[in-house]
Amino acid sequence: MFRYKDIKSWWLNAHYDRPGGIESGTPTAWVPQSKPFWLMEVGCPAVDKGANQPNVFVDPKSSETALPYFSKGTRDDFMQRRFLRAVIEGLDPDADGYLAAANPVSEVYGGRMVDLDHVHVYTWDARPYPAFPFDTDVWGDGDNWRLGHWLTGRFANVPLAETVARLLDDYGFAAHDAGALNGTVPGYVVDRVMAARDALEPLELAFFFDAVESGGEIVFRHRGVEPAAADLVMGDLVETRADSALLALTRGQETELPASAKVRFISASGDYAQAVAEARRITGASGRVSQADLPLVLEGQQAEAIAETWLFEAWAARERASFSLPPSLLALEPADVVRIAHDGDERLMRVVEIGEHGGARGRGPQRRSGDLRRRHRCRASRTARRAGDHRAAAGRVHRPAAVARRRAAGIGIRGGDASSVAGQRRRLRLARDDGLRLEGLGYGAGHPRRNAE
């Protein structure tokens, strides 16, 4: 009977009072479609799942403080931006995101239901940034800014997808697709002449995404977002040699993995001075330290999240595997996740390298007239690749001269269009992907300045 924010039905229909809970037979003086709406306060807190309940706010001093439904309470500037974009573009017939019939034209005054010249976003604070919110000695509500509705200090942030696309455009790469990337970049510095790959790698580490070649384009994908591309059992694997196992699993030693991850970054709250964030493992025999220099403007909590995710990924990806697959699975691409059932356990493995190997070496069926038969060899790995270690998981990688070299996740991807290479078998290297369903900022492998001590 009464629906929150159903302004379209309210605007289109006559209104009836309900004295004593009984609907009156006579409508009120309201004339349907007689005047437009002005949206006086449209906003969303900068917190994960903020769109679930955009009217709530976090303020420990208030009795009304609350998080949106199902929110974990982590900062999410991108959620705020996407909410505002959805509302404004959804009502604008000239925008790509317009929802059909969401903002109809009045038969009375000839204008739109919502007057787009009077959509007011909440909130732009007159107090100058960064004095507010960081000078808490002057303003007592500064701590509320981090998860609040404020646009001040966030409005200049650029969406990650647009940042990556602009970088590639500047380097002359036209065939790319960064539309799947989420997040915002507060500030990023390209301080010297460098290749496009070197410019992108700090962003890969900070936002936990991979770059792969797919369908003739460079496609960017976040890790831990897409569902498994294939579910495999032992019966799906192909025997390559009579004396070799269908599935070979290896696990890296603790002493080869980092016990600490340090990230150097540009502090957003300290006059853009260099700062360091660190994550450590309390247990373990390793004494290694992994370090990365990020030319990104970040807050301390954001940098800490990057370091923690980077360290977690290194340990979660310590397991490796090697196996072969039939031609029916040639569609698998780098960064795809496969689920492998083995000995009563299921492992999520991420493809990090694909290689084509000539069948003339005597390792598999040869091509017959009109018949293309291949073996598909894969590897899986949970061992974290140490900084600077760009070697294959096992064995030497051979490739025909016609096969182009590709890259993904900072690791070499050898191969090309498998359908164009006759009588060849495909070898994949994969990394363990268990537990990497992460939100927010994260780690993407391949930063050029990362090193292990």
C-alpha positions as CSV (number, residue, x, y, z in Angstrom):
1,M,0.0,0.0,0.0
2,F,2.8,2.4,0.9
3,R,6.2,1.9,-0.8
4,Y,9.4,3.7,-0.1
5,K,10.7,5.9,-2.8
6,D,8.1,4.8,-5.4
7,I,7.9,8.3,-6.7
8,K,6.8,7.3,-10.2
9,S,3.6,5.7,-8.9
10,W,3.0,8.6,-6.6
11,W,3.4,11.0,-9.5
12,L,1.3,9.2,-12.0
13,N,-1.8,8.4,-9.9
14,A,-4.5,10.1,-7.9
15,H,-4.1,10.2,-4.1
16,Y,-6.7,8.9,-1.6
17,D,-6.6,9.6,2.1
18,R,-7.3,6.7,4.5
19,P,-9.1,8.1,7.5
20,G,-9.3,5.4,10.2
21,G,-7.5,3.0,7.8
22,I,-10.3,3.0,5.2
23,E,-9.6,4.4,1.8
24,S,-11.7,7.5,1.0
25,G,-13.8,7.4,-2.1
26,T,-12.8,10.9,-3.1
27,P,-9.3,11.7,-4.3
28,T,-7.3,14.6,-2.8
29,A,-6.6,17.9,-4.7
30,W,-3.4,16.4,-6.1
31,V,-3.4,16.4,-10.0
32,P,-1.3,13.5,-11.4
33,Q,1.7,14.7,-13.4
34,S,1.1,18.3,-12.4
35,K,4.6,19.2,-11.2
36,P,8.1,17.8,-11.3
37,F,10.2,16.4,-8.5
38,W,13.3,18.1,-7.2
39,L,15.8,15.7,-5.6
40,M,17.1,17.8,-2.7
41,E,19.5,15.2,-1.1
42,V,20.9,12.3,-3.1
43,G,23.8,10.5,-1.4
44,C,25.4,7.3,-0.4
45,P,28.0,6.5,2.3
46,A,31.5,5.5,1.2
47,V,31.2,2.1,2.7
48,D,30.8,-1.4,1.2
49,K,27.2,-2.2,0.2
50,G,26.3,1.4,0.9
51,A,23.6,1.3,-1.8
52,N,21.7,-1.3,0.4
53,Q,20.8,1.5,2.7
54,P,22.1,4.9,1.5
55,N,20.3,7.0,4.1
56,V,22.3,5.6,7.1
57,F,25.5,7.1,8.4
58,V,28.3,6.1,10.8
59,D,28.8,8.4,13.8
60,P,29.8,6.8,17.1
61,K,28.6,9.9,18.9
62,S,25.0,9.5,17.5
63,S,22.3,7.1,18.7
64,E,21.3,6.7,15.0
65,T,24.7,5.4,13.9
66,A,24.4,2.4,11.6
67,L,26.0,0.5,8.8
68,P,24.0,-0.4,5.6
69,Y,22.4,-3.8,5.5
70,F,25.0,-6.6,5.3
71,S,27.9,-4.1,5.2
72,K,31.3,-5.1,6.7
73,G,32.1,-1.5,7.5
74,T,35.1,-1.2,5.0
75,R,35.6,2.0,3.1
76,D,34.4,1.9,-0.5
77,D,34.6,5.1,-2.5
78,F,33.7,3.2,-5.6
79,M,30.4,2.2,-4.2
80,Q,29.5,5.8,-3.5
81,R,30.5,6.8,-7.0
82,R,28.5,4.0,-8.7
83,F,25.4,4.8,-6.7
84,L,25.4,8.4,-7.6
85,R,26.1,7.5,-11.3
86,A,23.2,5.0,-11.3
87,V,20.7,7.5,-9.9
88,I,21.7,10.4,-12.1
89,E,22.2,8.5,-15.3
90,G,19.2,6.3,-14.7
91,L,17.0,9.4,-14.8
92,D,18.7,11.1,-17.7
93,P,17.3,10.1,-21.1
94,D,20.5,11.4,-22.8
95,A,22.8,9.1,-20.7
96,D,24.0,5.6,-21.6
97,G,22.7,4.3,-18.3
98,Y,19.2,5.6,-18.7
99,L,16.5,3.2,-17.6
100,A,13.6,3.1,-20.0
101,A,10.5,4.9,-18.7
102,A,12.2,5.8,-15.4
103,N,11.7,9.5,-16.0
104,P,8.5,9.9,-18.1
105,V,7.3,13.2,-19.7
106,S,4.3,14.9,-18.1
107,E,1.1,15.2,-20.1
108,V,0.4,18.3,-18.1
109,Y,3.5,20.5,-18.3
110,G,5.5,18.7,-21.0
111,G,8.6,18.2,-18.8
112,R,10.3,15.2,-17.2
113,M,9.0,13.8,-13.9
114,V,12.3,14.5,-12.2
115,D,13.8,17.9,-13.1
116,L,17.4,17.1,-13.9
117,D,18.5,20.7,-13.2
118,H,17.5,20.2,-9.6
119,V,19.3,17.0,-8.5
120,H,21.3,17.9,-5.5
121,V,24.1,15.5,-4.3
122,Y,24.8,15.1,-0.6
123,T,27.3,16.3,0.5
124,W,29.9,18.8,-0.5
125,D,31.4,20.3,2.6
126,A,32.4,24.0,2.5
127,R,35.3,23.3,4.9
128,P,38.5,23.1,2.8
129,Y,40.0,19.7,2.1
130,P,42.4,18.4,3.5
131,A,42.1,20.6,6.6
132,F,38.8,18.9,6.9
133,P,38.7,16.0,7.8
134,F,42.3,15.6,9.0
135,D,42.4,18.6,11.4
136,T,40.3,16.9,14.2
137,D,41.5,19.4,16.7
138,V,39.3,22.0,15.0
139,W,36.4,19.8,13.7
140,G,35.2,17.0,15.9
141,D,33.4,15.1,13.0
142,G,36.5,14.6,11.0
143,D,36.7,10.9,11.8
144,N,33.2,10.3,10.3
145,W,34.5,11.4,6.8
146,R,36.1,8.1,6.0
147,L,32.8,6.2,5.7
148,G,30.5,9.1,5.4
149,H,28.5,10.7,2.5
150,W,31.1,13.4,1.8
151,L,32.2,14.0,-1.7
152,T,34.9,16.4,-0.5
153,G,38.3,14.8,-1.0
154,R,36.9,12.0,-3.1
155,F,35.4,13.8,-6.1
156,A,38.7,14.0,-7.9
157,N,39.3,10.3,-7.6
158,V,39.3,8.5,-11.0
159,P,37.7,5.1,-11.6
160,L,40.3,2.4,-12.1
161,A,38.8,1.3,-15.4
162,E,39.2,4.8,-16.9
163,T,42.7,5.1,-15.5
164,V,43.9,1.9,-17.2
165,A,42.1,2.7,-20.4
166,R,43.7,6.2,-20.6
167,L,47.1,4.8,-19.9
168,L,46.8,2.3,-22.8
169,D,45.4,5.0,-25.1
170,D,48.4,7.2,-24.3
171,Y,50.7,4.4,-25.2
172,G,48.9,3.8,-28.5
173,F,47.0,0.6,-27.5
174,A,43.5,0.6,-29.0
175,A,42.4,-3.0,-28.5
176,H,41.8,-3.2,-24.8
177,D,38.9,-3.8,-22.4
178,A,39.1,-2.5,-18.9
179,G,35.3,-2.3,-18.3
180,A,35.3,-5.1,-15.7
181,L,37.7,-3.2,-13.3
182,N,36.3,-1.8,-10.1
183,G,37.8,0.8,-7.7
184,T,39.0,4.3,-7.7
185,V,42.5,5.7,-8.0
186,P,43.1,8.7,-5.6
187,G,46.4,9.6,-7.3
188,Y,49.0,7.9,-9.5
189,V,52.4,9.1,-10.6
190,V,54.3,8.2,-13.8
191,D,57.6,9.7,-12.9
192,R,59.8,8.6,-15.8
193,V,59.7,7.1,-19.3
194,M,58.6,3.5,-19.1
195,A,56.8,0.8,-21.0
196,A,53.0,0.4,-20.8
197,R,53.5,-2.8,-18.9
198,D,55.7,-1.1,-16.3
199,A,53.1,1.7,-15.9
200,L,50.3,-0.8,-15.2
201,E,52.1,-3.2,-12.8
202,P,51.7,-1.0,-9.7
203,L,48.0,-0.8,-10.4
204,E,47.8,-4.6,-10.8
205,L,49.4,-5.0,-7.4
206,A,47.2,-2.5,-5.7
207,F,43.9,-3.5,-7.2
208,F,44.5,-7.2,-7.6
209,F,43.8,-7.7,-11.3
210,D,45.4,-9.5,-14.2
211,A,46.0,-8.5,-17.9
212,V,45.4,-11.2,-20.4
213,E,45.0,-11.5,-24.2
214,S,41.5,-12.6,-25.1
215,G,39.7,-12.4,-28.4
216,G,42.4,-10.1,-29.9
217,E,42.2,-7.6,-27.0
218,I,44.1,-7.0,-23.8
219,V,41.4,-7.7,-21.2
220,F,41.7,-6.8,-17.5
221,R,40.1,-8.9,-14.8
222,H,40.0,-8.9,-11.1
223,R,41.1,-12.0,-9.3
224,G,38.6,-14.0,-7.3
225,V,35.6,-12.5,-8.9
226,E,34.6,-14.8,-11.8
227,P,33.2,-18.3,-11.0
228,A,35.2,-21.4,-12.0
229,A,35.4,-21.7,-15.8
230,A,35.6,-25.6,-15.6
231,D,35.0,-28.3,-13.1
232,L,37.5,-31.1,-13.5
233,V,37.7,-34.7,-12.1
234,M,40.6,-37.1,-12.6
235,G,38.6,-38.7,-15.6
236,D,38.9,-35.4,-17.5
237,L,42.7,-35.4,-17.4
238,V,44.8,-36.9,-20.3
239,E,47.7,-39.2,-20.0
240,T,50.8,-37.8,-21.8
241,R,53.3,-40.6,-21.0
242,A,52.9,-44.1,-19.8
243,D,55.1,-43.4,-16.9
244,S,53.8,-40.0,-15.8
245,A,51.0,-39.2,-13.3
246,L,47.8,-37.6,-14.5
247,L,48.1,-35.0,-11.8
248,A,51.4,-33.8,-10.2
249,L,51.1,-31.6,-7.1
250,T,54.0,-29.7,-5.5
251,R,54.1,-27.5,-2.5
252,G,56.6,-24.7,-1.8
253,Q,58.7,-24.6,1.3
254,E,57.9,-22.1,4.0
255,T,61.5,-20.8,3.9
256,E,60.9,-19.7,0.3
257,L,57.9,-17.6,1.2
258,P,57.8,-14.1,2.7
259,A,57.1,-13.7,6.3
260,S,56.6,-10.0,5.8
261,A,55.3,-7.7,3.0
262,K,56.1,-4.0,2.9
263,V,54.5,-1.4,0.6
264,R,55.9,2.0,0.2
265,F,53.3,4.6,-1.0
266,I,52.5,8.3,-1.1
267,S,50.5,9.2,1.9
268,A,47.2,11.0,1.2
269,S,47.0,12.4,4.8
270,G,50.6,13.5,5.3
271,D,51.4,16.2,2.8
272,Y,52.1,13.5,0.2
273,A,55.1,12.2,2.0
274,Q,56.4,8.7,1.5
275,A,55.1,6.1,3.9
276,V,55.3,2.4,4.5
277,A,52.7,-0.2,5.4
278,E,53.6,-3.7,6.5
279,A,51.9,-7.0,7.0
280,R,53.5,-9.9,8.9
281,R,52.9,-13.6,9.6
282,I,53.3,-14.4,13.2
283,T,54.1,-18.1,12.7
284,G,56.4,-19.8,10.2
285,A,60.1,-20.4,9.6
286,S,60.6,-18.0,6.8
287,G,62.6,-14.8,7.3
288,R,62.0,-13.3,3.9
289,V,60.7,-9.8,3.3
290,S,58.9,-8.8,0.1
291,Q,58.8,-5.1,-0.8
292,A,57.1,-3.0,-3.4
293,D,57.2,0.7,-4.3
294,L,53.8,2.0,-5.4
295,P,53.6,5.5,-6.9
296,L,50.0,5.7,-5.7
297,V,48.4,8.2,-3.3
298,L,46.8,6.1,-0.6
299,E,45.6,6.3,3.0
300,G,47.4,4.1,5.5
301,Q,44.5,1.7,5.9
302,Q,44.3,1.2,2.1
303,A,48.1,0.5,1.9
304,E,47.8,-1.9,4.8
305,A,45.1,-3.8,3.0
306,I,47.3,-4.1,-0.1
307,A,50.2,-5.5,2.0
308,E,48.0,-8.0,3.8
309,T,46.4,-9.2,0.6
310,W,49.8,-9.5,-1.1
311,L,51.2,-11.6,1.7
312,F,48.1,-13.7,1.9
313,E,48.2,-14.4,-1.9
314,A,51.8,-15.4,-1.7
315,W,51.0,-18.2,0.9
316,A,47.7,-19.2,-0.7
317,A,49.3,-19.7,-4.1
318,R,52.2,-21.9,-2.8
319,E,50.7,-25.1,-4.3
320,R,51.4,-26.1,-7.9
321,A,50.1,-28.8,-10.1
322,S,50.7,-30.1,-13.6
323,F,48.3,-32.0,-15.8
324,S,47.0,-32.3,-19.3
325,L,43.5,-31.7,-20.7
326,P,41.6,-32.7,-23.9
327,P,40.9,-30.4,-26.8
328,S,37.4,-29.8,-25.6
329,L,38.9,-27.4,-23.0
330,L,41.1,-25.3,-25.3
331,A,38.8,-22.3,-24.6
332,L,40.5,-21.9,-21.1
333,E,42.4,-18.6,-21.0
334,P,44.9,-17.1,-18.6
335,A,43.3,-15.9,-15.3
336,D,40.5,-18.4,-15.7
337,V,39.8,-20.4,-12.5
338,V,39.3,-24.2,-12.7
339,R,38.0,-26.4,-9.9
340,I,39.9,-29.8,-9.6
341,A,38.5,-32.7,-7.6
342,H,41.3,-35.0,-6.3
343,D,41.4,-37.4,-3.4
344,G,38.1,-36.2,-1.9
345,D,39.3,-32.6,-2.0
346,E,38.5,-29.7,-4.3
347,R,41.1,-27.2,-5.3
348,L,40.5,-23.8,-7.0
349,M,43.4,-23.2,-9.4
350,R,44.0,-20.1,-11.5
351,V,45.6,-20.3,-14.9
352,V,48.7,-18.2,-15.1
353,E,50.4,-19.5,-18.2
354,I,49.5,-21.2,-21.4
355,G,52.0,-22.7,-23.8
356,E,51.7,-24.5,-27.2
357,H,54.0,-27.5,-27.9
358,G,54.5,-29.1,-31.3
359,G,53.2,-32.6,-31.7
360,A,56.2,-33.5,-33.9
361,R,58.2,-34.0,-30.8
362,G,56.5,-37.4,-30.4
363,R,54.3,-36.4,-27.4
364,G,50.8,-37.0,-28.5
365,P,48.5,-37.8,-31.4
366,Q,49.5,-36.4,-34.8
367,R,47.2,-34.6,-37.1
368,R,45.4,-36.7,-39.6
369,S,43.8,-35.5,-42.8
370,G,40.7,-33.5,-41.9
371,D,41.2,-34.3,-38.2
372,L,42.7,-32.1,-35.5
373,R,43.6,-33.9,-32.3
374,R,45.4,-32.3,-29.4
375,R,46.3,-32.8,-25.9
376,H,45.9,-30.0,-23.4
377,R,48.5,-30.0,-20.7
378,C,48.1,-27.9,-17.6
379,R,49.9,-27.1,-14.4
380,A,48.6,-25.8,-11.2
381,S,50.5,-24.0,-8.5
382,R,50.0,-22.9,-5.0
383,T,53.6,-21.9,-4.5
384,A,53.9,-18.1,-4.5
385,R,56.3,-16.9,-7.2
386,R,59.1,-15.1,-5.4
387,A,60.0,-11.6,-6.5
388,G,62.0,-11.6,-9.7
389,D,61.3,-15.3,-10.3
390,H,59.8,-15.6,-13.8
391,R,60.5,-19.2,-14.4
392,A,58.0,-21.8,-15.4
393,A,56.5,-24.1,-12.7
394,A,58.4,-27.1,-14.1
395,G,60.2,-28.1,-17.2
396,R,61.3,-26.1,-20.1
397,V,58.8,-24.3,-22.3
398,H,59.2,-24.8,-26.0
399,R,57.2,-22.8,-28.5
400,P,56.9,-22.6,-32.3
401,A,58.2,-19.5,-33.9
402,A,54.8,-18.5,-35.1
403,V,53.3,-18.4,-31.6
404,A,53.2,-15.0,-30.1
405,R,54.4,-14.4,-26.5
406,R,51.7,-13.1,-24.2
407,R,51.7,-12.0,-20.6
408,A,49.3,-12.3,-17.7
409,A,49.6,-11.7,-14.0
410,G,53.2,-10.6,-14.5
411,I,54.2,-14.1,-15.7
412,G,54.9,-15.1,-19.3
413,I,52.1,-16.5,-21.3
414,R,53.2,-18.4,-24.3
415,G,50.7,-19.3,-26.9
416,G,48.3,-17.8,-29.3
417,D,45.1,-18.9,-31.0
418,A,45.2,-22.6,-30.3
419,S,42.9,-23.4,-33.2
420,S,45.5,-22.0,-35.6
421,V,48.3,-24.4,-34.4
422,A,47.8,-27.8,-35.9
423,G,48.8,-31.0,-34.1
424,Q,50.0,-29.2,-31.0
425,R,49.2,-29.7,-27.3
426,R,48.5,-26.9,-24.9
427,R,50.3,-26.6,-21.5
428,L,48.8,-24.5,-18.7
429,R,50.4,-23.4,-15.5
430,L,48.0,-22.5,-12.7
431,A,48.1,-21.1,-9.2
432,R,46.1,-22.1,-6.2
433,D,43.1,-19.8,-5.9
434,D,41.6,-21.0,-2.6
435,G,40.5,-18.3,-0.3
436,L,41.1,-15.4,-2.7
437,R,37.5,-14.1,-2.7
438,L,38.7,-10.7,-1.5
439,E,37.1,-7.3,-1.6
440,G,38.6,-3.9,-2.1
441,L,42.3,-3.3,-2.8
442,G,44.5,-6.3,-3.4
443,Y,47.6,-7.7,-4.9
444,G,48.3,-8.4,-8.5
445,A,51.6,-10.2,-9.3
446,G,54.4,-8.7,-11.4
447,H,55.5,-5.4,-9.8
448,P,59.0,-4.6,-11.2
449,R,60.3,-3.2,-8.0
450,R,59.2,-6.0,-5.8
451,N,62.0,-8.0,-4.2
452,A,62.6,-10.6,-1.6
453,E,65.3,-10.2,1.0
